Amino acid sequence: MSSISNQPSPPLAVEMHDIVIRFPGVLANDHVNLTLKRGEIHALLGENGAGKSTLMNSLAGLYKPVSGVIKVNGEVVNFNSPRDAISKGIGMVYQHFMLVPTQTVTENILLGLKEPRFFVNLSIYNKKIQALQEQFGLRVDPSAQIWQLSVGEQQRVEILKTLYRGANILILDEPTAVLAPQEIDDLMKTMRRLVEQDKSILFITHKLNEVTAVADRLTVLRKGKVTAEGIGIEGVTREKLAELMVGRKIIFQVDKKSQKPGEVVLEVKNVSALNNKGFPALKNVSINLHQGEILGFAGIAGNGQSELAEVITGLRSCSGSIKINGKQVANQPPGKSIDIGVSHIPEDRTGVGTAPNMSITENTIMKNYDQEPIGNRWKINFTSAREYATRLKDKYEILAPSISTQARKLSGGNLQKLILAREISCCPSLMVAVQPTRGLDVGAIEAIQNLLLEQRENGTAILLISEELEELLSLCDRIAVIYEGELMGVVEAADANLTNIGLMMTGSMRSQA
């Protein structure tokens, strides 16, 4: 035993001591401590808005702490820009990729570098990128343009960019938030391969199953403070981690009451549609959805789920018939769907679901700005609008300094609550919810799932599109599975299991599964 205890500890790649970061009216990081060992994967957990990304942005050179000390490989550092951090071997891969869609993989990797300066022989650099890919198992075509790549492949490009610049310490900011399940598995393998080659990884997340699957140690932040520092992963339950994150016990099972569905609200018959590249995305899809029912759509990303939501809500043209409350809405403008009681929680909560530079007030009245008492055809009553926004902010517990706060300044969970508040307040008969809990922490997921179940009890018909199979199984009454635009089958959620749904997601019809 003595020989083991006398062994030297692994050297530290990063030490952050008493880090304090403030913004106007917000203490983002309150005397935070964190250490990263060489050759380890260290998970940084916390709710949306807990200060995780802020802390990592200070390590990446984007923010300067008010006080505290940062050491890299034992040396005290004081970064003034990301370039300073890169020079010390630190690279950050952001949740929202910073790539130029019309340029190739190689061109994106070379962007911003001093060499080459004037003339780029792409064939030479393509070979260099190919060699880097082989070393770390990050396969992607160097000559492909970014717009041609899947989200998972684009993430590999971002990691390759960081490695090409010589990073030994990688910060991955919510790297799985936009990935399909099989892409998440590939990323986990990549992370393990990186640490095997003496890289160190800081992994920002709030998905507890990923932490237990890949991390060596973890640190938890709650409201800017550390609630657990550098603890080992062995023996830690997801219930305990959730409590450290949100400060209370989280019930992972939802309370879904048994109820009989009512009349048909949505009737889709033989609907076909093209995707953005002009290829078939939906092929003769037919479904019915009833009052007080949640119909889930399962499928690997890119198999037609998004296009289905868009044809129902008037955002994409199609062939076939779509009736809501008996009225034909196929190929009608979105306003027609809104007028007959359709609410939409879009997949892209920033680009489609909200106007980022507008205030909470302005975002909450987008669907009723021309209705009394908020307004009429000629002007808006801003006193009534502010009162309305305040009621929704309080009811849905949207955490923000005020109703004048811009939507872009909200955390992901609070932004999603804002969208739900606006859509639910219109008393919809049909709600189309696309990935409503994607990228959210356990506390926000619990709140949003409860809101969906509450709407179900109120008689709303809900079409729920999600890549989280456990979420579909727990929330839905029936589950439809789509593959390459075709409906593989519809099963009762009570009779469904992960194995059969997984087979259908990969192309097996229900009878075969």
C-alpha positions in Angstrom: 0.0 0.0 0.0 2.8 2.4 0.8 4.4 2.0 -2.6 1.0 3.0 -4.2 0.5 6.0 -2.0 4.1 7.3 -2.7 3.6 7.3 -6.5 3.6 10.8 -8.0 0.2 12.2 -9.1 -0.4 12.8 -12.8 0.8 16.3 -13.8 -1.9 18.9 -14.2 -2.6 20.3 -17.6 -4.9 23.1 -16.3 -5.4 24.7 -12.9 -8.1 27.3 -12.3 -8.1 28.9 -8.8 -10.8 31.2 -7.4 -12.0 32.4 -10.8 -14.5 35.3 -10.7 -16.2 36.5 -13.8 -18.9 39.2 -13.8 -21.2 40.7 -16.4 -23.5 43.7 -15.8 -25.9 42.5 -13.1 -24.7 38.9 -13.2 -22.0 37.1 -11.2 -21.3 34.3 -13.8 -18.5 32.5 -11.9 -18.1 32.9 -8.2 -14.6 31.8 -7.0 -14.6 28.6 -9.1 -11.8 26.0 -8.8 -11.1 23.4 -11.5 -8.2 21.1 -12.4 -7.6 19.0 -15.5 -5.0 16.2 -15.4 -3.0 15.3 -18.5 -4.6 12.5 -20.5 -8.0 12.6 -18.8 -11.6 13.5 -19.8 -13.0 15.9 -17.3 -16.7 16.6 -17.5 -18.0 20.1 -16.5 -21.7 19.8 -15.6 -24.4 22.3 -14.7 -27.8 23.6 -15.7 -28.2 26.0 -18.6 -26.9 29.3 -17.4 -24.8 27.8 -14.6 -21.6 29.4 -15.9 -20.0 26.4 -17.6 -19.3 28.0 -21.0 -18.3 31.3 -19.3 -15.6 29.5 -17.3 -14.3 27.7 -20.4 -14.4 30.9 -22.5 -12.0 32.4 -19.9 -9.6 29.4 -20.4 -10.0 29.8 -24.2 -9.0 33.5 -24.0 -12.4 35.1 -24.8 -13.2 36.5 -21.4 -10.8 37.9 -18.7 -11.6 36.9 -15.1 -12.1 39.7 -12.6 -9.8 37.8 -10.2 -8.3 34.4 -9.9 -5.3 32.4 -11.3 -5.1 30.2 -14.4 -2.1 27.8 -14.8 -1.4 25.8 -17.9 1.2 23.0 -17.5 2.3 24.7 -14.2 2.8 28.1 -15.8 0.6 31.1 -14.8 -1.0 32.5 -17.9 -2.9 35.7 -18.6 -4.8 35.4 -21.9 -5.9 38.5 -23.9 -7.3 36.7 -26.9 -8.0 33.2 -28.2 -4.7 33.4 -30.1 -2.9 33.5 -26.8 -4.7 30.4 -25.6 -3.9 28.6 -28.8 -0.2 29.4 -28.4 -0.4 27.5 -25.1 -2.0 24.5 -26.7 -5.6 25.2 -25.8 -8.4 24.9 -28.4 -12.2 25.2 -28.0 -14.8 23.5 -30.1 -18.0 25.5 -29.8 -21.6 24.2 -29.8 -22.5 26.3 -32.8 -19.9 25.6 -35.4 -17.8 28.4 -36.9 -17.4 27.2 -40.5 -17.8 28.7 -43.9 -20.4 26.6 -45.7 -19.2 27.3 -49.3 -15.6 26.4 -48.6 -14.0 23.0 -48.4 -12.9 21.1 -45.2 -9.2 22.0 -45.9 -9.9 25.6 -46.6 -11.9 26.0 -43.3 -9.1 24.3 -41.4 -6.5 26.7 -42.9 -8.6 29.9 -42.3 -6.9 32.4 -40.1 -3.4 30.8 -40.2 -0.3 32.7 -41.1 0.8 29.9 -43.4 0.0 29.6 -46.3 -0.2 33.3 -47.0 -0.8 34.0 -50.7 -1.1 30.8 -52.6 -2.7 27.5 -51.4 -1.8 24.3 -53.1 -4.9 22.4 -51.9 -3.7 19.0 -53.0 -0.7 19.3 -50.6 -2.8 20.4 -47.7 -5.5 17.9 -48.4 -2.9 15.2 -47.8 -1.8 16.8 -44.5 -5.4 16.9 -43.3 -5.8 13.3 -44.5 -2.8 12.3 -42.4 -4.2 14.1 -39.3 -7.5 12.3 -39.8 -5.8 8.9 -39.9 -3.9 9.7 -36.7 -7.1 10.5 -34.7 -9.7 8.6 -36.6 -11.7 11.7 -37.7 -12.8 10.7 -41.1 -14.2 13.4 -43.5 -13.5 14.2 -47.1 -11.0 17.1 -47.1 -12.2 18.3 -50.5 -15.9 18.3 -49.6 -17.7 21.6 -49.0 -19.1 22.2 -45.5 -22.7 22.4 -46.7 -22.4 18.9 -48.0 -21.5 17.4 -44.7 -23.7 16.1 -41.9 -23.7 17.8 -38.5 -21.4 15.1 -37.1 -18.9 15.5 -39.9 -18.9 19.3 -39.4 -18.0 18.7 -35.8 -15.1 16.5 -36.8 -13.9 19.5 -39.0 -14.0 21.7 -35.9 -12.0 19.2 -33.9 -9.5 18.8 -36.8 -9.1 22.6 -36.9 -8.2 22.6 -33.3 -5.7 19.7 -33.6 -4.1 21.2 -36.7 -3.2 24.3 -34.6 -1.4 22.1 -32.2 -3.9 21.9 -29.3 -3.1 19.4 -26.5 -6.0 20.6 -24.3 -9.4 20.5 -26.0 -12.5 22.2 -24.7 -15.7 20.7 -26.1 -18.7 22.9 -25.5 -22.0 20.8 -25.5 -20.6 18.6 -28.3 -23.5 16.2 -28.4 -26.3 18.7 -28.3 -26.8 18.6 -32.1 -25.8 15.0 -32.8 -27.9 11.9 -33.6 -27.3 8.8 -31.3 -24.9 7.0 -33.6 -22.9 10.3 -34.1 -22.6 10.6 -30.3 -21.2 7.1 -30.1 -18.6 8.1 -32.8 -17.7 11.2 -30.8 -17.1 9.2 -27.6 -14.7 6.9 -29.5 -12.9 9.9 -30.8 -12.5 11.4 -27.3 -11.0 8.2 -26.0 -8.7 8.0 -29.0 -7.5 11.6 -28.3 -6.7 10.9 -24.6 -4.8 7.7 -25.6 -2.6 10.1 -27.6 -1.9 12.3 -24.6 -4.5 14.9 -25.2 -6.6 16.3 -22.3 -10.3 17.1 -22.7 -12.7 19.4 -20.9 -16.2 18.2 -21.8 -19.1 20.6 -21.1 -22.4 18.8 -20.9 -25.6 18.3 -18.9 -26.3 14.8 -20.2 -25.7 12.5 -17.3 -25.5 9.3 -19.2 -22.6 10.7 -21.3 -20.7 11.7 -18.2 -20.8 8.2 -16.8 -20.0 6.7 -20.2 -16.8 8.7 -21.0 -15.5 10.9 -18.2 -12.7 10.2 -15.7 -13.6 13.0 -13.3 -16.2 15.7 -13.1 -16.9 19.1 -11.7 -20.4 20.5 -11.1 -21.5 24.1 -11.3 -24.8 25.6 -10.0 -25.6 29.3 -10.3 -21.9 30.1 -10.8 -20.6 28.1 -7.8 -18.9 24.7 -7.6 -21.1 22.1 -5.9 -18.7 19.2 -6.6 -15.0 19.6 -7.6 -13.0 17.0 -9.4 -14.8 13.9 -8.1 -14.3 10.5 -9.6 -17.0 9.0 -11.7 -17.1 5.6 -10.1 -20.2 5.0 -8.0 -21.8 8.3 -8.8 -25.5 7.9 -9.7 -27.3 10.2 -12.2 -29.8 11.0 -9.4 -27.0 12.4 -7.3 -25.5 14.3 -10.2 -28.9 15.8 -11.0 -29.3 16.9 -7.4 -25.9 18.6 -7.5 -26.8 20.4 -10.7 -30.3 21.7 -9.8 -30.3 21.7 -6.0 -33.2 19.4 -5.6 -34.2 15.8 -6.4 -35.2 15.1 -10.0 -37.9 12.5 -10.7 -36.8 10.8 -13.9 -40.2 9.1 -14.5 -43.0 11.3 -15.8 -46.5 11.2 -14.4 -48.6 10.4 -17.5 -52.3 9.9 -16.7 -54.3 7.4 -18.6 -56.9 9.0 -20.8 -59.0 8.2 -23.9 -58.1 10.2 -27.0 -60.9 12.3 -28.6 -61.8 13.4 -32.1 -59.3 13.4 -35.0 -57.4 16.8 -35.0 -54.7 16.1 -37.6 -55.2 14.0 -40.7 -52.3 13.5 -43.1 -52.9 11.5 -46.3 -50.3 10.4 -48.9 -48.0 13.4 -48.2 -44.8 13.6 -50.1 -42.2 16.5 -50.1 -38.7 17.3 -51.1 -35.8 18.4 -48.9 -33.7 21.6 -49.3 -31.4 19.8 -51.8 -34.4 18.7 -54.0 -34.4 15.1 -53.0 -37.4 13.2 -51.7 -37.8 13.7 -48.0 -41.3 12.4 -47.4 -42.9 9.5 -49.4 -46.6 9.0 -49.1 -46.9 9.5 -45.4 -50.3 9.0 -43.8 -51.1 9.5 -40.1 -54.0 10.6 -37.8 -53.6 12.4 -34.5 -56.4 12.8 -31.9 -57.4 15.2 -29.1 -55.5 14.6 -25.9 -53.0 12.3 -27.6 -49.2 12.5 -28.0 -48.0 10.9 -31.2 -44.2 10.6 -31.3 -42.1 10.4 -34.4 -38.9 8.4 -34.0 -36.1 8.3 -36.6 -32.4 9.0 -37.1 -31.8 12.7 -38.0 -32.4 13.5 -41.6 -35.1 10.9 -42.4 -37.9 13.3 -43.0 -39.0 14.3 -39.5 -38.2 18.0 -39.9 -39.9 18.2 -43.3 -43.0 16.6 -41.9 -43.2 19.3 -39.2 -42.7 22.0 -41.9 -45.4 20.8 -44.3 -47.9 20.7 -41.4 -47.1 24.2 -40.2 -47.0 25.7 -43.7 -43.3 26.2 -44.0 -42.8 23.7 -46.9 -44.8 22.8 -50.0 -46.0 19.2 -50.5 -48.3 16.9 -52.4 -51.2 15.1 -50.7 -53.7 16.2 -48.1 -53.2 17.7 -44.6 -56.4 18.5 -42.7 -56.4 20.2 -39.2 -59.8 20.3 -37.5 -61.3 19.3 -40.9 -59.8 22.2 -42.8 -57.3 21.7 -45.6 -53.9 23.4 -44.9 -51.5 21.7 -47.3 -49.5 24.4 -49.2 -51.2 27.2 -47.3 -49.2 29.9 -45.6 -48.2 29.5 -41.9 -50.8 32.1 -41.0 -53.6 29.7 -42.0 -52.3 27.0 -39.6 -52.0 29.6 -36.8 -55.5 30.9 -37.3 -57.0 27.4 -36.9 -55.1 26.7 -33.6 -51.6 25.3 -34.5 -48.6 25.9 -32.2 -45.1 25.2 -33.4 -42.0 24.5 -31.3 -39.3 24.5 -34.0 -36.1 22.6 -34.0 -34.1 25.8 -34.4 -35.1 27.8 -31.4 -32.8 30.7 -32.3 -33.2 31.1 -36.0 -36.9 30.1 -36.4 -38.4 30.0 -32.9 -37.4 33.5 -31.8 -36.1 36.8 -33.0 -32.8 36.9 -31.1 -32.3 40.7 -31.0 -35.9 41.4 -29.9 -37.0 41.5 -26.3 -38.9 38.9 -24.3 -41.9 41.1 -24.6 -41.7 41.4 -28.4 -41.1 37.6 -28.7 -44.1 36.7 -26.5 -46.6 38.8 -28.6 -45.5 37.6 -32.1 -48.7 35.6 -32.6 -51.2 38.0 -31.0 -49.8 41.5 -31.6 -52.8 42.4 -33.7 -55.4 41.1 -31.2 -57.0 42.9 -28.4 -56.0 43.9 -25.7 -52.4 43.9 -27.0 -53.1 45.6 -30.3 -55.1 46.0 -33.4 -54.3 46.4 -37.1 -52.8 49.8 -36.6 -50.8 49.9 -33.3 -49.6 47.9 -30.3 -50.6 48.7 -26.7 -47.2 48.3 -25.1 -48.6 48.6 -21.6 -50.8 45.6 -22.2 -47.9 43.8 -24.0 -45.6 44.3 -21.1 -48.2 43.1 -18.6 -48.8 40.0 -20.8 -45.1 39.3 -21.1 -44.6 39.7 -17.3 -47.4 37.2 -16.6 -45.8 34.6 -19.0 -42.3 35.2 -17.6 -43.6 34.5 -14.0 -45.9 31.6 -14.9 -43.3 29.7 -16.9 -40.3 30.8 -14.7 -38.3 32.3 -17.4 -35.1 33.4 -15.7 -34.0 36.8 -17.1 -33.2 40.3 -15.6 -36.4 41.8 -17.1 -38.9 41.4 -19.9 -36.8 43.9 -21.9 -33.9 41.4 -22.1 -33.1 40.3 -25.6 -33.9 36.7 -26.4 -30.3 36.0 -27.5 -29.1 36.6 -23.9 -31.3 33.8 -22.5 -29.9 30.3 -21.7 -31.1 27.5 -23.9 -33.6 26.3 -21.3 -35.1 29.7 -20.7 -35.2 30.4 -24.5 -37.2 27.2 -24.9 -39.5 28.2 -22.0 -40.1 31.5 -23.8 -41.2 29.7 -27.0 -43.4 27.3 -25.0 -45.0 30.2 -23.1 -45.9 32.0 -26.4 -47.2 28.8 -28.1 -49.2 27.4 -25.2 -50.8 30.8 -24.3 -52.5 30.7 -27.6 -54.6 27.7 -26.4 -53.7 25.4 -29.4 -55.7 22.5 -30.6 -52.6 21.0 -32.3 -49.0 21.4 -31.1 -46.1 20.4 -33.3 -43.0 20.0 -31.1 -39.6 19.3 -32.7 -36.8 18.3 -30.4 -38.3 20.4 -27.6 -35.7 19.2 -25.0 -32.6 18.9 -27.2 -29.6 20.5 -25.5 -31.3 21.2 -22.2 -30.3 20.2 -18.7 -32.3 17.8 -16.5 -34.2 20.5 -14.7 -35.4 22.2 -17.9 -36.2 18.9 -19.5 -38.4 18.0 -16.5 -40.2 21.3 -16.7 -40.8 21.1 -20.5 -42.0 17.5 -20.4 -44.5 18.4 -17.7 -45.8 21.3 -19.8 -46.4 18.9 -22.7 -48.2 16.4 -20.5 -50.3 19.2 -19.1 -51.3 20.2 -22.6 -52.2 16.6 -23.4 -54.5 16.6 -20.3 -56.1 19.8 -21.6 -57.1 18.0 -24.8 -54.3 19.3 -27.1 -53.2 17.0 -29.9 -49.3 16.9 -29.8 -47.0 15.7 -32.6 -43.7 15.1 -30.8 -40.6 14.7 -32.9 -37.6 13.6 -30.8 -34.4 11.6 -31.2 -34.5 10.7 -27.5 -36.2 7.2 -27.5 -36.6 7.1 -23.8 -38.5 10.5 -24.0 -40.8 9.1 -26.7 -41.5 6.0 -24.7 -42.3 7.9 -21.5 -44.4 10.7 -23.0 -46.2 9.3 -26.0 -49.4 7.3 -26.5 -48.3 6.1 -29.9 -44.9 6.1 -31.7 -44.5 6.3 -35.5 -41.1 5.4 -37.0 -39.8 7.0 -40.1 -36.9 5.9 -42.3 -35.8 7.6 -45.5 -39.1 9.4 -45.7 -41.2 6.3 -45.4 -43.4 5.3 -42.5 -42.2 2.0 -41.1 -45.1 1.6 -38.8 -47.0 3.0 -35.8 -46.9 1.2 -32.4 -48.6 1.7 -29.0 -46.1 3.2 -26.7 -47.1 0.7 -23.9 -46.2 -2.2 -26.2 -43.1 -0.7 -27.7 -39.5 -1.5 -26.9 -36.1 0.0 -27.8 -35.0 -3.0 -29.8 -38.0 -3.1 -32.2 -38.0 0.7 -32.6 -34.3 0.7 -33.3 -34.8 -2.0 -36.0 -37.5 0.1 -37.6 -35.3 3.2 -37.5 -32.8 1.4 -39.6 -35.3 0.3 -42.3 -37.3 -2.7 -41.0 -41.0 -2.5 -41.4 -43.1 -3.0 -38.3 -44.0 -6.6 -39.3 -40.4 -7.5 -39.7 -39.3 -5.8 -36.5 
